């Protein structure tokens, strides 16, 4: 009886606070889904098995890679929480690079999802790729540092002064493991009663 009452109190406490604090890594996969009316590549808990890419061509060799982050509501509307964040200027070689962003505290409802748009910005060109999570059933994003990892390659063609620079970002493969780490959140809880 004591155990039953204790677990009931714990359950009511969790329901009152409506949250469990947890952390996540999101992998940018090679498959797509439509969530809250928006189609995009999946932000998932596991990585897929083969890579895809998007790229931008420029003439100067100058490139910035950054990200927009927004809350995607059930009706398809969005609330921006970060624009052009985790910018990386001019990767100098091929491989994995990273940059950080301070995510603010953001209140959520259970049907919200997160939309992330990657940008490859060159001289006059901005090539984008959209990623979306599933509906999260989270109550809050906590203020933490997110680290954006991306797999990059530069391809050069032609000869000076007529060179072209291809800037490629790959995702969807454990060896081309573009992802976001350090996501802290509270899990929405409602109506649970724990008893033996």
Backbone as JSON, one array per atom type, in Angstrom:
{
  "sequence": "XXXXXXXXXXXXXXXXXXXXXXXXXXXXXXXXXXXXXXXXXXXXXXXXXXXXXXXXXXXXXXXXXXXXXXXXXXXXXXXXXXXXXXXXXXXXXXXXXXXXXXXXXXXXXXXXXXXXXXXXXXXXXXXXXXXXXXXXXXXXXXXXXXXXXXXXXXXXXXXXXXXXXXXXXXXXXXXXXXXXXXXXXXXXXXXXXXXX",
  "N": [[0.83, -1.21, 0.0], [1.94, 1.25, 0.82], [3.95, 1.52, -1.11], [2.38, 1.75, -3.37], [0.99, 4.16, -2.9], [3.19, 5.9, -2.81], [4.24, 5.72, -5.4], [2.07, 6.71, -6.78], [2.09, 9.36, -5.89], [4.54, 10.18, -7.01], [3.89, 9.94, -9.71], [1.84, 11.88, -9.93], [3.32, 14.13, -9.31], [5.13, 14.27, -11.48], [3.28, 14.63, -13.55], [2.23, 17.09, -12.8], [4.45, 18.79, -13.09], [4.83, 18.37, -15.73], [6.96, 17.43, -17.25], [9.98, 15.74, -18.21], [13.44, 15.93, -18.07], [15.6, 15.56, -20.77], [18.03, 14.5, -23.28], [19.16, 14.76, -26.7], [20.43, 13.57, -29.89], [20.26, 14.58, -33.22], [20.17, 13.12, -36.35], [20.88, 13.85, -39.72], [19.15, 12.51, -42.13], [18.85, 10.39, -45.13], [16.34, 10.0, -46.11], [12.91, 11.12, -46.56], [10.15, 12.99, -45.11], [6.8, 14.14, -44.47], [5.73, 16.55, -42.31], [3.51, 18.31, -40.31], [2.58, 19.71, -42.54], [4.88, 20.28, -43.99], [7.41, 19.17, -46.15], [10.45, 17.4, -45.87], [13.92, 16.34, -45.52], [14.62, 13.79, -43.12], [15.07, 14.57, -39.71], [16.39, 12.53, -37.5], [16.57, 9.98, -34.87], [18.38, 8.01, -35.43], [20.95, 7.22, -37.81], [20.76, 7.02, -41.4], [21.76, 4.82, -44.15], [23.13, 5.45, -46.5], [24.65, 8.09, -48.37], [23.53, 11.37, -49.39], [23.69, 14.49, -51.22], [23.92, 18.11, -51.21], [24.72, 21.09, -53.07], [26.68, 24.02, -53.96], [27.9, 26.15, -56.49], [30.71, 28.25, -57.04], [32.76, 31.1, -57.99], [34.87, 32.19, -56.64], [35.85, 30.8, -54.48], [34.97, 31.26, -51.94], [32.94, 30.49, -49.2], [30.11, 30.06, -47.04], [28.63, 28.12, -44.53], [25.65, 27.57, -42.98], [22.74, 27.61, -40.72], [19.18, 27.64, -40.39], [16.79, 27.62, -37.79], [13.64, 26.59, -36.7], [10.47, 26.45, -34.98], [8.01, 24.26, -35.95], [4.68, 24.4, -36.41], [1.48, 22.7, -35.95], [-0.31, 23.57, -37.89], [1.26, 24.26, -40.0], [2.45, 26.74, -39.8], [5.29, 28.72, -38.71], [7.71, 29.41, -36.15], [10.47, 31.27, -35.84], [13.55, 30.48, -34.31], [16.2, 30.78, -34.62], [18.47, 32.16, -36.97], [20.63, 31.73, -39.65], [22.53, 30.45, -38.06], [25.33, 28.92, -36.26], [27.43, 29.36, -38.07], [29.87, 28.47, -40.48], [32.79, 29.5, -41.9], [34.4, 29.25, -44.93], [35.54, 26.35, -45.11], [38.6, 24.59, -45.06], [39.48, 22.22, -46.12], [38.65, 18.84, -47.15], [36.22, 16.99, -45.29], [34.96, 16.46, -41.92], [33.33, 19.08, -40.25], [32.54, 21.48, -37.66], [30.28, 23.65, -35.88], [28.94, 25.85, -33.4], [25.87, 26.75, -31.66], [23.93, 28.75, -29.52], [21.13, 27.61, -28.25], [18.03, 29.02, -27.38], [15.74, 28.98, -24.53], [12.7, 27.46, -25.27], [9.27, 27.22, -25.32], [7.07, 24.54, -26.03], [4.38, 22.78, -27.7], [2.75, 19.57, -27.76], [2.35, 18.74, -30.43], [4.17, 20.11, -31.94], [6.96, 20.38, -34.21], [10.45, 20.4, -35.19], [12.05, 22.39, -37.56], [14.82, 22.52, -39.67], [16.89, 24.37, -41.73], [19.46, 24.04, -43.96], [22.11, 26.02, -45.28], [24.17, 26.67, -48.05], [26.21, 29.12, -48.81], [27.45, 31.11, -51.3], [29.25, 33.29, -53.58], [26.77, 35.18, -54.44], [25.02, 33.02, -54.52], [22.74, 30.88, -52.9], [22.2, 27.9, -51.75], [19.85, 25.63, -50.51], [18.75, 23.2, -48.05], [16.15, 21.34, -46.62], [15.26, 20.06, -43.45], [13.26, 18.07, -41.3], [11.9, 17.28, -38.13], [10.0, 14.63, -36.53], [6.65, 15.03, -35.11], [7.03, 16.14, -31.83], [6.18, 15.75, -29.14], [7.16, 17.12, -26.97], [7.61, 19.39, -24.21], [9.26, 21.56, -23.94], [12.17, 23.2, -25.25], [15.32, 23.29, -23.87], [17.68, 25.81, -22.79], [20.6, 25.42, -24.26], [23.83, 24.53, -25.66], [23.94, 23.8, -28.99], [25.62, 21.65, -31.23], [26.49, 21.68, -34.52], [27.38, 19.37, -36.82], [28.93, 18.79, -39.94], [29.51, 17.18, -43.09], [31.82, 17.91, -45.47], [32.94, 18.74, -48.8], [35.16, 20.06, -51.22], [35.3, 20.71, -54.64], [37.35, 21.43, -57.35], [37.45, 22.88, -60.52], [38.72, 23.59, -63.82], [41.04, 26.28, -64.72], [43.0, 28.93, -63.26], [42.34, 32.21, -64.56], [39.8, 31.19, -64.48], [38.38, 29.41, -62.76], [36.12, 27.08, -61.26], [34.44, 26.45, -58.23], [33.18, 23.82, -56.5], [31.04, 23.33, -53.86], [30.22, 21.02, -51.55], [27.9, 19.48, -49.4], [27.36, 16.65, -47.5], [25.05, 14.16, -46.33], [23.4, 11.59, -44.34], [24.69, 9.14, -43.94], [26.67, 6.95, -41.94], [29.42, 7.42, -42.3], [29.44, 9.87, -43.41], [28.44, 11.88, -41.58], [26.44, 13.98, -40.94], [24.94, 16.0, -38.5], [23.19, 17.01, -35.46], [24.16, 17.76, -32.25], [23.67, 17.83, -28.66], [21.09, 18.63, -27.95], [18.79, 19.58, -25.68], [15.86, 18.85, -23.85], [12.48, 18.96, -22.51], [10.28, 16.38, -21.81], [6.95, 16.08, -22.64], [4.38, 15.17, -20.41], [1.35, 13.65, -19.56], [-1.42, 12.71, -17.67], [-0.46, 10.29, -16.58], [-0.42, 7.65, -14.28], [1.35, 6.03, -11.82], [1.49, 2.83, -10.52], [1.74, -0.12, -8.52]],
  "CA": [[0.0, 0.0, 0.0], [2.84, 2.4, 0.88], [4.58, 1.64, -2.42], [1.36, 2.21, -4.32], [0.76, 5.58, -2.64], [4.41, 6.62, -3.17], [4.32, 5.81, -6.85], [1.01, 7.61, -7.2], [2.59, 10.72, -5.63], [5.55, 10.46, -8.03], [3.2, 10.14, -10.97], [1.16, 13.16, -9.89], [4.37, 15.17, -9.35], [5.6, 14.39, -12.85], [2.21, 15.22, -14.35], [2.14, 18.51, -12.44], [5.57, 19.49, -13.71], [4.65, 18.16, -17.17], [8.25, 17.38, -17.93], [11.19, 15.02, -17.86], [14.57, 16.52, -18.79], [16.3, 14.57, -21.57], [18.88, 15.06, -24.33], [19.04, 14.05, -27.98], [21.19, 13.89, -31.09], [19.48, 14.42, -34.44], [20.94, 12.8, -37.54], [20.27, 14.3, -40.96], [19.05, 11.26, -42.86], [18.7, 10.5, -46.58], [14.93, 9.8, -46.48], [12.1, 12.31, -46.33], [8.83, 12.84, -44.51], [5.99, 15.36, -44.4], [5.27, 16.78, -40.94], [2.87, 19.62, -40.15], [2.42, 20.19, -43.93], [6.18, 20.58, -44.61], [8.21, 18.01, -46.54], [11.89, 17.6, -45.76], [14.7, 15.19, -45.08], [14.28, 13.48, -41.73], [15.91, 14.68, -38.52], [16.02, 11.32, -36.79], [17.39, 9.5, -33.76], [19.39, 7.12, -35.98], [21.4, 7.61, -39.14], [20.49, 6.11, -42.51], [22.93, 4.0, -44.53], [23.82, 5.92, -47.7], [24.67, 9.55, -48.34], [23.09, 12.25, -50.47], [24.38, 15.77, -51.07], [23.51, 19.3, -51.95], [25.95, 21.82, -53.35], [26.64, 25.32, -54.6], [29.09, 26.44, -57.3], [31.09, 29.66, -57.02], [33.94, 31.45, -58.79], [35.88, 32.83, -55.81], [36.35, 29.92, -53.42], [34.46, 31.71, -50.64], [31.68, 29.82, -48.88], [29.65, 29.99, -45.66], [27.62, 27.08, -44.3], [24.94, 27.89, -41.74], [21.48, 26.91, -40.51], [18.02, 28.28, -39.77], [16.06, 26.7, -36.91], [12.33, 27.11, -36.36], [9.43, 25.55, -34.5], [7.01, 24.03, -36.99], [3.43, 24.13, -35.72], [0.65, 21.7, -36.61], [-0.98, 24.15, -39.05], [2.27, 24.62, -40.99], [3.11, 28.0, -39.48], [6.6, 28.55, -38.1], [8.27, 30.42, -35.27], [11.93, 31.22, -35.94], [14.32, 30.61, -33.06], [17.58, 31.04, -34.98], [18.65, 32.38, -38.4], [22.03, 31.79, -40.02], [23.3, 30.09, -36.86], [26.42, 27.95, -36.39], [28.07, 29.64, -39.37], [31.26, 28.06, -40.69], [33.3, 30.26, -43.04], [35.53, 28.74, -45.71], [36.26, 25.11, -44.77], [39.88, 24.61, -45.78], [39.82, 20.89, -46.64], [37.51, 17.93, -47.13], [36.09, 16.27, -44.03], [33.9, 16.86, -41.0], [33.52, 20.35, -39.57], [31.47, 21.74, -36.7], [30.1, 24.99, -35.33], [27.97, 25.79, -32.31], [24.81, 27.75, -31.53], [23.27, 28.75, -28.21], [19.68, 27.51, -28.38], [17.33, 29.6, -26.25], [14.61, 28.24, -23.99], [11.53, 27.6, -26.14], [8.13, 26.41, -24.93], [6.5, 23.78, -27.13], [3.23, 21.91, -27.47], [3.07, 18.19, -28.15], [2.3, 18.54, -31.88], [5.22, 20.87, -32.63], [8.16, 19.74, -34.74], [11.53, 21.34, -35.47], [12.51, 22.49, -38.94], [16.17, 23.06, -39.83], [17.25, 24.6, -43.13], [20.88, 24.24, -44.18], [22.47, 26.95, -46.35], [25.51, 26.8, -48.61], [26.16, 30.48, -49.33], [28.64, 31.49, -52.04], [29.1, 34.62, -54.18], [25.52, 35.34, -55.16], [24.25, 31.78, -54.54], [22.36, 30.31, -51.6], [21.53, 26.62, -51.95], [19.31, 25.22, -49.21], [18.15, 21.88, -47.86], [15.23, 21.36, -45.48], [15.17, 18.88, -42.6], [12.18, 18.2, -40.33], [11.71, 16.21, -37.15], [8.62, 14.21, -36.31], [6.02, 15.73, -33.99], [7.99, 15.81, -30.78], [5.61, 15.48, -27.82], [8.01, 17.79, -25.98], [7.03, 20.6, -23.64], [10.2, 22.69, -23.92], [13.59, 23.13, -25.55], [16.1, 23.97, -22.85], [18.77, 26.65, -23.27], [21.86, 24.68, -24.28], [24.64, 24.71, -26.86], [23.83, 22.79, -30.03], [26.76, 21.55, -32.13], [26.16, 21.23, -35.87], [28.47, 18.71, -37.55], [28.59, 18.55, -41.34], [30.54, 16.57, -43.92], [32.03, 18.88, -46.56], [33.98, 18.5, -49.8], [35.3, 21.09, -52.25], [35.8, 20.22, -55.93], [37.82, 22.55, -58.17], [37.59, 22.57, -61.94], [39.22, 24.71, -64.61], [42.34, 26.86, -64.39], [42.92, 30.38, -63.03], [41.38, 32.83, -63.63], [38.46, 30.69, -64.8], [38.11, 28.23, -61.95], [34.85, 26.89, -60.57], [34.57, 25.75, -56.96], [31.97, 23.13, -56.07], [30.98, 23.17, -52.4], [29.28, 19.92, -51.34], [27.62, 18.99, -48.05], [26.79, 15.3, -47.56], [24.36, 13.68, -45.13], [22.66, 10.35, -44.51], [25.57, 7.98, -43.92], [27.54, 7.0, -40.77], [30.73, 7.99, -42.64], [29.18, 11.29, -43.77], [27.49, 11.85, -40.47], [25.94, 15.31, -40.62], [24.06, 15.79, -37.34], [23.14, 18.05, -34.42], [24.31, 17.21, -30.9], [23.49, 18.74, -27.53], [19.71, 19.09, -27.86], [18.18, 19.27, -24.38], [14.43, 19.13, -23.91], [11.6, 18.35, -21.52], [9.28, 15.52, -22.42], [5.6, 16.33, -22.14], [3.73, 14.03, -19.74], [0.01, 13.98, -19.09], [-2.36, 11.65, -17.35], [0.12, 9.04, -16.17], [-0.45, 7.28, -12.87], [2.21, 4.89, -11.62], [1.12, 2.03, -9.37], [2.13, -1.54, -8.59]],
  "C": [[0.86, 1.25, 0.0], [3.51, 2.63, -0.47], [3.6, 2.22, -3.43], [1.1, 3.7, -4.15], [1.97, 6.4, -3.08], [4.52, 6.79, -4.68], [3.23, 6.7, -7.42], [1.44, 9.06, -7.01], [3.62, 11.11, -6.68], [4.88, 10.75, -9.37], [2.49, 11.48, -11.02], [2.16, 14.31, -9.95], [4.86, 15.38, -10.77], [4.54, 15.03, -13.75], [2.08, 16.7, -14.06], [3.25, 19.31, -13.1], [5.58, 19.33, -15.23], [5.97, 18.0, -17.91], [9.2, 16.35, -17.33], [12.32, 15.66, -18.67], [15.38, 15.42, -19.47], [17.2, 15.27, -22.57], [18.81, 14.18, -25.56], [20.13, 14.47, -28.93], [20.29, 13.65, -32.28], [20.41, 14.2, -35.61], [20.17, 13.26, -38.78], [20.32, 13.14, -41.95], [18.88, 11.49, -44.36], [17.26, 10.3, -47.05], [14.12, 11.02, -46.04], [10.78, 11.96, -45.65], [8.12, 14.2, -44.59], [5.41, 15.45, -42.99], [4.7, 18.19, -40.87], [2.87, 20.41, -41.46], [3.74, 20.45, -44.66], [6.93, 19.29, -44.91], [9.69, 18.35, -46.42], [12.59, 16.3, -45.45], [14.54, 15.03, -43.57], [15.42, 13.86, -40.78], [15.52, 13.53, -37.61], [16.99, 10.95, -35.69], [18.49, 8.55, -34.21], [19.76, 7.61, -37.38], [20.98, 6.58, -40.17], [21.8, 5.54, -43.04], [23.63, 4.44, -45.8], [23.64, 7.43, -47.82], [24.03, 10.16, -49.58], [23.77, 13.6, -50.22], [23.56, 16.9, -51.65], [24.72, 20.2, -52.06], [25.66, 23.18, -53.97], [27.97, 25.54, -55.31], [29.41, 27.92, -57.18], [32.39, 29.84, -57.8], [35.09, 31.97, -57.93], [36.49, 31.92, -54.76], [35.91, 30.32, -52.04], [33.1, 31.09, -50.38], [31.4, 29.92, -47.39], [28.57, 28.92, -45.59], [26.97, 27.39, -42.95], [23.52, 27.34, -41.8], [20.42, 27.84, -39.95], [17.29, 27.22, -38.95], [14.72, 27.34, -36.57], [11.46, 26.02, -35.76], [8.36, 25.47, -35.56], [5.72, 23.57, -36.32], [2.51, 23.24, -36.57], [-0.07, 22.25, -37.84], [-0.02, 24.57, -40.15], [2.92, 25.96, -40.76], [4.41, 27.73, -38.72], [6.92, 29.71, -37.16], [9.79, 30.27, -35.31], [12.56, 31.34, -34.57], [15.8, 30.83, -33.34], [17.73, 31.15, -36.49], [20.14, 32.53, -38.71], [22.97, 31.4, -38.9], [24.4, 29.08, -37.21], [27.14, 28.11, -37.72], [29.51, 29.15, -39.38], [31.73, 28.7, -41.99], [34.52, 29.56, -43.64], [36.21, 27.51, -45.11], [37.49, 24.96, -45.66], [40.25, 23.27, -46.41], [38.53, 20.07, -46.7], [37.44, 17.21, -45.79], [34.93, 16.78, -43.21], [34.28, 18.15, -40.29], [32.36, 20.55, -38.59], [31.46, 23.2, -36.3], [28.96, 24.92, -34.34], [26.98, 26.95, -32.37], [24.19, 27.61, -30.15], [21.76, 28.77, -28.42], [19.03, 28.16, -27.17], [16.31, 28.63, -25.66], [13.37, 28.52, -24.84], [10.44, 26.68, -25.63], [7.48, 25.79, -26.15], [5.17, 23.18, -26.71], [3.51, 20.57, -28.12], [3.14, 17.99, -29.67], [3.34, 19.34, -32.65], [6.31, 19.93, -33.15], [9.23, 20.82, -34.89], [11.92, 21.23, -36.94], [13.89, 23.14, -38.96], [16.45, 23.19, -41.32], [18.74, 24.88, -43.21], [21.12, 25.14, -45.38], [23.92, 26.75, -46.76], [25.52, 28.12, -49.37], [27.5, 30.81, -50.0], [28.41, 32.87, -52.63], [27.83, 34.67, -55.03], [24.64, 34.11, -55.2], [23.97, 31.32, -53.11], [21.55, 29.05, -51.87], [21.12, 26.06, -50.6], [18.86, 23.76, -49.24], [17.36, 21.9, -46.56], [15.2, 20.01, -44.78], [14.05, 19.11, -41.58], [12.19, 16.99, -39.38], [10.28, 15.69, -37.23], [7.97, 15.14, -35.29], [6.66, 15.23, -32.7], [7.38, 15.31, -29.48], [6.55, 15.95, -26.72], [7.28, 19.01, -25.44], [7.95, 21.81, -23.73], [11.54, 22.28, -24.5], [14.32, 23.91, -24.46], [17.24, 24.76, -23.48], [20.09, 25.9, -23.13], [22.61, 25.01, -25.57], [24.46, 23.53, -27.8], [25.1, 22.83, -30.87], [26.31, 20.93, -33.44], [27.41, 20.65, -36.51], [28.03, 18.51, -39.0], [29.8, 18.01, -42.09], [30.64, 17.38, -45.21], [33.11, 18.4, -47.52], [33.97, 19.64, -50.81], [35.9, 20.43, -53.5], [36.13, 21.42, -56.8], [37.98, 22.09, -59.6], [38.07, 23.81, -62.68], [40.57, 25.19, -64.11], [42.18, 28.36, -64.17], [43.11, 31.14, -64.34], [39.96, 32.32, -63.82], [38.15, 29.4, -64.05], [36.68, 28.26, -61.41], [35.1, 26.08, -59.31], [33.22, 25.14, -56.6], [32.03, 22.85, -54.59], [29.86, 22.19, -52.07], [29.14, 19.63, -49.85], [26.86, 17.67, -48.18], [26.09, 14.97, -46.25], [23.72, 12.33, -45.43], [23.44, 9.07, -44.39], [26.44, 8.06, -42.66], [28.94, 7.53, -41.05], [30.63, 9.42, -43.13], [28.06, 11.75, -42.85], [27.07, 13.26, -40.05], [24.84, 15.2, -39.57], [24.08, 17.02, -36.45], [23.21, 17.36, -33.07], [24.02, 18.29, -29.86], [22.1, 19.3, -27.38], [19.13, 18.64, -26.53], [16.72, 19.69, -24.4], [13.71, 18.53, -22.71], [10.51, 17.59, -22.25], [7.93, 15.78, -21.8], [5.01, 15.05, -21.57], [2.35, 14.47, -19.31], [-0.76, 12.71, -18.78], [-1.76, 10.33, -16.93], [0.02, 8.85, -14.67], [0.35, 5.99, -12.71], [1.74, 4.12, -10.39], [1.57, 0.6, -9.59], [0.87, -2.42, -8.55]]
}
